[in-house]
Amino acid sequence: MKQSYFIAFMLLLFIVLPRLTHSLVNPDPSLGNELSIELIQES
């Protein structure tokens, strides 16, 4: 049971973290787009 909670938590992190970083880098949108593109290509 604990394992499934852990997996769900990790999935949540993977969904929420990019949005947080995107909002932090929002003042410079071009940089944010480059970062997100790099992250997508790496994964």
C-alpha angles and dihedrals in degrees: 000000000000091000094058090051089051092050092048090049092051091049089051090051092051089052098042102039096063090050091049093049090045092054090046091052091042095110086067105039096176091057090048091052092050091050094049091048090051091049092050092049093048095051 
